[in-house]
Amino acid sequence: MQAHLKQTYNYAFLDEGSKKEIRRTTLKAVAIPGYQVPFASREMPIGRGWGTGGLQLTLSLIGDQDCLKVIDQGNDDSVNAVSIKKLVQSCTEAEVTTDSERATLIQTRHRIPEVPIRADQILIFQVPLPEPLRMVEAKERKTKQLHAEMDYSGIWLRLYEDIVKWGKISIGADYPALAHKRYIFAPSPIPRYDLPKLNRADGLFLFGAGREKKIYAIPPYTDVEPLAFDDYPFEVEHFDGCTCRLCGSNDTFLDEIFDETTGQKFYQCSDTGNCQKRQEKRHTP
Amino acid sequence: MIHDESRPLLSVRHLTKRFGKGCVACSHPEQLPEGNNHCPHCGTVWAVNDISFDLYEGEILGIVGESGSGKSSLVQCLYFDNTVTDGSATIATYQDGTANIFRESSQQKRYIRNHLMGMVYQNPWIGLRMQFSSGGNIAEKLIAAGTFNVHEIRARAKELLNHVEIPVTRMDEAPLHFSGGMQQRVQISKALANHPPILLLDEVTTGLDLSVQARVLDLIRRIQRESRTAMIVVSHDLGVIRMLCDRTMVMKEGRCIEAGLTDQILEDPHHAYTQLLVHSLL
C-alpha cells in the first residue's frame, strides 16, 4: 500500500540555502547604500513582476515572532497584497496586520506608510526597474561602468532636457536620488511625496527586484538626496484644499477617485491602514 | 592657470598602440618588415609605433599622413577612447606633470577628459548625442564638470554657440536637424565648454564643402588666438595643416617619419614619402 504523498515546504517557503544567499546579498547591500547587488532570484509561486523580489526578501527575514503588513499602492486589501499575506501565513506562524505601527516587517509596492518607520521595523520594496540609468543607457555592462565611475552626466542631461522642454522635471514616480553621496538609485515607483522619508530615516529600507535579480538598500541615517538643479529645486506633490472623504485628514497622500456616473471627484487616503486608524479615532473622541 | 612657457603642456613618450596579441617575431618594433606595420607571423597591427612629441601652450601641432597611418589611433589613445599598449603621457597642469595619464584610474581619466581635454571627432555622430538639444550637448560637459545650475548652464551654452556662430534660437534643437558644418561647430563648442587647455581635432573638416571648411578653420584659428588653447590637428589634407599648424609631424605606418616646422616640411621635405605628399598637393 502506497503512503499518501503530502508535499511539505520548508519554513517560509524558500529552502535554507536560498535564504542564506538572500541574507548575504542583503548584508552587502546594506554595507554599500544604493549599490545594486545581484542575487539568484528564485522561482516563486507568483509571477515575476508581481513582487517576487520583495517577497523573497520578506521570506528570508521573517520568523514566528514577526508581524507582517503588506501594502499595494498604500492599500492593505488589494488582491496582490492579500495573496502575498496568505502565502506567508501558510508557510510561517507569523502574524499579519494592517497597522503599520504594529508591524515589524512591511512589504510594499509603490508607497511608504504615512507613519514614519521606526528603528525596529524594516520596509521592503517591490522594485520593477532597479536601474535608474536604464532610461539613458540600455546596456547593463555600460550602466555598471557608469556607476563605478560615478559618471552620472547622462541622467542629469535628461533632467536638463526636461526643464528645457517642459519648464520642470517631468518624472512623477520613481524619482532618481543619490544615496550617501555616491550611488544614484531608483526608489521604486513611489511618489515624490514619499522620497524625503528615505532621507536619514530611523528604519532600514530594502529593495528587491525579482525579475531583474537585484537587491539594494538604504540603511538607517543614510543621506538620500533627490537629483535637482540649484535653481530648479525638488518638489513633492501637493493636495492643497483637499481632504480625505473618509477620515478628513489634509496632511496625507491622497488618491483621486472619479465617479463615472455622477462625474464627481473624491479624495481619499492612499494609506488605508492609517486612514482606518484615523477614522476610529474620529468616532471615539 | 600659471604655467611655465618653456615647459611642454602635453608630453608624449614612446606611445605604442598594437591591435592584436603580438608574438616573438614582433616583440620589438624594429623587427617588423620595412614599409609595413603588420607582423607577418601573427597578423598583429602596430597602429602607433613609438611616437614621442611635445605640445606647448597655445600651439597647434599638425599630424599628417595617409589613411591607416595611425594618426586617428594616436589621438584616440590620448583621449582614452583606446587603451595604449605602451608609453606615457604627462600633462603639465595635471599633478604637476608627474603622473603618466595612461596609468591613472578610470575615474581620473574621466576627470582629465572632462576638465583638461576636448575632442572633436571626424564623425559628429560619435561626439554628439544627436537626439538631445545642442544646448543639452554642451550641458552634458558642464554637468560632468560639476555645474548644477540651469541658468548658468544655459548662459554658458549661449555664449559658446554664439562663439561658433550658431543662432541661439536653435539652441534647443537637436543637432540631428543641423547641417554637417553646423554639427561640427556644435561639437567644437561642446569640446570647448570647460575651457580645456588641450583640444584634439580629428579630421574636422573632412567631408565639408570648401566654404564651410573655411569657416570651421577660421573658428579654430580664432579659438587658438583668443584662448591660447593648445591643439592637435589630425588631417590628411596638407592645405588644412598649412593653414593652421605651427609644427607638423608626418606619420606613415604607425611611425613618425618626419617632424618639424610646418613651413620647413612643406618647402623642404626630407623623407621620400613627405616629398610625395607635398608634390601631390594641388
HADDOCK unambig.tbl for C-alpha pairs under 7 A between the chains (distance, minus, plus):
assign (segid A and resid 149 and name CA) (segid B and resid 106 and name CA) 6.78 0.50 0.50
assign (segid A and resid 149 and name CA) (segid B and resid 107 and name CA) 5.25 0.50 0.50
assign (segid A and resid 153 and name CA) (segid B and resid 140 and name CA) 5.73 0.50 0.50
assign (segid A and resid 153 and name CA) (segid B and resid 143 and name CA) 5.86 0.50 0.50
assign (segid A and resid 153 and name CA) (segid B and resid 144 and name CA) 5.26 0.50 0.50
assign (segid A and resid 154 and name CA) (segid B and resid 140 and name CA) 6.99 0.50 0.50
assign (segid A and resid 157 and name CA) (segid B and resid 136 and name CA) 6.44 0.50 0.50
assign (segid A and resid 157 and name CA) (segid B and resid 139 and name CA) 6.88 0.50 0.50
assign (segid A and resid 157 and name CA) (segid B and resid 140 and name CA) 5.70 0.50 0.50
assign (segid A and resid 161 and name CA) (segid B and resid 136 and name CA) 6.41 0.50 0.50
assign (segid A and resid 229 and name CA) (segid B and resid 148 and name CA) 5.10 0.50 0.50
assign (segid A and resid 229 and name CA) (segid B and resid 149 and name CA) 5.38 0.50 0.50
assign (segid A and resid 229 and name CA) (segid B and resid 150 and name CA) 6.51 0.50 0.50
assign (segid A and resid 230 and name CA) (segid B and resid 148 and name CA) 5.91 0.50 0.50
assign (segid A and resid 230 and name CA) (segid B and resid 149 and name CA) 4.99 0.50 0.50
assign (segid A and resid 231 and name CA) (segid B and resid 149 and name CA) 5.76 0.50 0.50
assign (segid A and resid 231 and name CA) (segid B and resid 150 and name CA) 6.46 0.50 0.50
